[in-house]
Amino acid sequence: MKKKYSFLVLLLCIGNVFSQLNIKNNIKQTKDHFPQKNVPKGEIKGPYNFYSKIYKGTVRQYWLFIPAQYNAKKPTSIIVFQDGYRASHPKGSIRAPQVLENLIAKKEIPVSIGIFISPGNVSKEYPKDIGWSNPNHRAEEYDALDKKYGKFIVDELLPEIAKDYNLTNDANQRAICGTSSGAIAAFTVAWHYPDVFKKVFSGIGSYVSIGFKPNEEPIKLGGQDYPALIRREKAKPLRIYLQDGTNDIDNEWGNWFLANQQMVKAFEYANKNTKEEQEKYKIKAVWTDGAHNDKHPGALLPEGLKWLFSEE
């Protein structure tokens, strides 16, 4: 009888928590995910192989979306996507190049070059049959909280692309995006390099203990440590669109939906303890009834990018 009563209390508590959140449903791809008439066509370039000196022994691929409006005489905004194959695939849930093409044409975001980078694979050649699967060095790069992945993006990838394209140095015109472990990777880059990226799109973020290595020397932190770090440090001037679903994963690494809520609460706490308004986090948290896949963050990408580049 006592067990049955406890279970009922737990259900009531969960229901009460959810009732306090605005949970969106019926999330679907928008017109911006599909080709539109009279919209200038951009160009997808790649894949290009990239051999990192920071992640020795790995190879990765990247793709570029060059909008029709690109002008080499003007510094151009950039939007960097993790898991580049998934994010750029024309039949996927995200379809970022098509979204960029439509939003740029409507002037809802600035003219932007899309950069789609895959995680590394430990091999001499990038596997031809990898398809939608994850390269084998993804967790070591995406789920680590140190500066290494950010250093790769900032010191290796961007300079390589800047050899051929005029990229802006304005952090307010640079966004970095990802879903799942790609989301925490995107946030980690901005966390360590807020002077390079001030805008983050985080979908179904893995702010859980995947990267936590308690038996290593020194101990490696994991995503579950971010709320504590955010609360203890002065707020950073980042603008973050953060989405997660009520049906996200709950396993040995943690509860994804709870972890994302903890992140938002930590941002709010840090803002309360930061006096300068221009130094505070700007957060838009969007909760859906989705699961751990790209469907909902992909469908919300147009909304997220428009908000990230808006003044609201």
N, C-alpha and C positions, 0 to 999 in steps of 0.2 A: 504494500500500500504506500509505504514511504517512497519507494523508487518511482511509482506511478505519479505521485504528487510532485516529486522533484522534476520529473520530465515535463509535466504540465507547466510548472513554474518557468523552466528553461524556454519552452515554446513561447510563453507569454513575454518573456524578456526579449527574445529575438524579435518577436512581432512588434514590440514596443520600439526597439531600436530602428527597425526598418520603417516604421510609421513616421519616424522623425526625419527620414531621408526622402528626397524627391527622386523616386525611381522611374526612369524613363523606360517605356516599352515600345514595341512595334518599330524598332530601329531598322531602317532599310537604306540601301544605297540611294543616292540622290541623282538628279540630272547631271550634276557636276562629275559623276563617275563615268559618264558616257560622252562620246563625241557629239558636238553641237554644231549646228549650221553657222556659217560665217565667223567661226572662231579660227584664227590663224594657227596652223599646225606647227608644233614644235618638233624637235628631232631627238630621238633616243640614240645615244652613242655607246658602244660597248657590246659585250663585256670586255674589259681590259683586265689583264692579270697584274697583280701588285705583290711584290716581294718586300716584306717589311724588314727593316734592320732592327726595329724594336722587338718584334715577335719573330726572332730568327727561326728558320726552318719551316715557316708557314707560307702559304700562298693563298691569296683571296682574289675576288673579282669585284669590279665596280662598274656601274653604268652612269651615264650622265643624261639629264634631260636639259636640252638647250631650247629655251622658248624662242618663238619666231621674233619676239620683240627685243631680243638680246642685242645690245649695242656695245661693241668692244671698246668704245671710247668712254663708256661710263662704268664705274664700279657697280657690280651687280650683286643683289642679295643672293644668299644661298640657303638651301634647306637640305639638311643631311639626314638620310634615312638609314637606319640599321636594317639588317636582314634584307639586303638590297634586292635579291631575286624576288622575294615575296612582295615587297613593297612596290616594285615596279611592274610586276606581271600584269598584262592587260586583261587577264581572265581571273585575277585574284580578287580578294575582298577589299584591298586598299586602293589599287589603281592610281597611285600617287601622280605619275606623269600626266594622266588625263585630268585629274583634279587640278593640278598646277596650271595646265593649259587653259582650262575654263575660268579659273579664278583670276588669272593674270589678265585674260581678255576682258573680264568685267571690272578690272582694276580693284578687285576686292583684296588682293595681296600685291605687293610690288613685283616687278619683273624679277624672277628668281631662277637660278640654275638649281636643278634638283640633282643631288649626289646620292647614289644608292650603293652602299658598301656592304659586302657580305662579311661574315666572320672569317677568320683564317682556318685553313685546313693544313694539318701537318703532313705535307707531301711535297714532292718536287713539282708536280703538275696538279692543277685544280681538277678534281674528279669530274668527268664528263657526264656521269649518270647520277649526280647528286640531286638534281631537280629541286623539289620542295623540301628535301631533308636538310638538317642542320650540319654544317661543316663541323669537324671533330674538335676544333679548338674554341668553339663558341662560348662555353661556360667559363673557361679560363679568362676570356677577354670581357665578356658582358657582365658577369656576376661578381667580379672583383671590385672592391671599393677604392683601390689605389689610383694613382694618376696615370698608370701605364697606358690604358686604352685612350684616354684623353690626349696624352702625349703623341700617340700614333696618329690620331685625327689631326691635331693641331700642327705637329712638326713634320709629319710625313705626307699624309693624304692631301691636305689643302695646298701645301706648296707645290706638289706635283701637278694638281689641276690648275693652279695659278700660272703655270708655265704657258698655258694655252688660252686662259680665259681671265678676264678682268673681274676679280672677286672683291667685294667690299671688305674693308677692315672694321666696319662699324658693327659692334656686337649686337646692337638693336635691330640690325638687318640680317641677322644670322639665326636660324632656327635649327634645332636638332631633334629628331623624332625616332620613336621606336615603339614596339609592342612586346609584351612579355619581358624576357630578359633583355631584349633590345631597348625597352623603355627605361629600365634601371641603368643600362649602359649610357643612354642619351642623357639621363639626369646626372650621372656621375661625371660625364664630360663637362656639363655646365657647372656642376658643383665645384669642380677643381679649376675651371677656366671661365668664370663669369665675365671676364673681360674679353672673351672670344665669342661665347654664345650666351645670349640673354633670354632666349625663347626655347621652351621645351614642350614637345607633344608626347605625353605618356599614356599609352593604352594598355590595359590589363597588366600593369607593371609588377614584376617579380621582386617586390621589396620584402623578401623572405630570406631564409638562411641558406640558400644554395651555395653562396660563396664563403660561408663561415667555415674556417678551418682551425678548430680549437687545438688540434694536436700538432700543428706546425709551429716552428719557431722563427720569427715571432708569429703569434696568433693572427690569422687573417680575419678581418671583419666581414660580415655578411649584410645583406639588405635589411635584415631585421634591426641592425644597429643604426640605420639612418635616422629614425625619429629621435633617438637620444642625441645624435650628433647635431641635428638641426636645432633641437631645443637648447643645446648648450652653447651654440655659436651665434654670433650676431647674424641677423637676416641678410640674405644676399639679394641683389636687385634682379631676380629672375622672374620671368613671366611663364607660368606653367599651366597648361591645359591637361588635366589628369582625369582619365576615365577608368572605371572598372565596373564589373558586373556582379550582381548578387549570387550568381551561380559559378563564380570563379573557383579555382582549385582549393581544396583543403587537404593537405597531406603532411608528410613528415617534415617538410621544409617550412610549413606555416599555413596560415589562412590568408590567401591573396586579398580577398575583399576587406578583411579586417586590417591587413597591413597597409592597404591604400588609404583607409580611413585614418590610421595612425599617422601616416605621412601628412595628411591635410591638417590634422590637429596639431602636429608639430610645427607646420608652417604658421598656423594661426598663433601659436604660443610665441614663436620667435618674433613675429610681427608686433606683438604686444610689448615686447622688451626691446624694440628698436624705435628710437625717437624720430629719426629722419624718414619722412614719408617716401622719398625717392630711393631709399635703401631697402624697402620692404619687399617681401614676396608678393606677387600678384597671382592669385590662384583662381582657377575655375575648375571645380570638381563636378564631374558629370557621372552619375550613377545610373546604370541600366540593369535590366534583368538578364543580361547576357552571360555566356560561359567563357571559358579560357580559349578563345580563338579570335581571329582578326575581324570577324563580321561586324561587331559593334564599333570598335575603334576605327576600322576602315570606313564604315558608313558615316562616322562623325568627323572624319578628317577635314572635310570642307569647313564645317563649323569651327573646328579647332584652329585651323590655320587662319581663318578670318579673324577670330578672336585674338590670336597671338599677335597679329599685325595691326590690330585696331588700337584705338586710344581709350577704349572704355575701361 
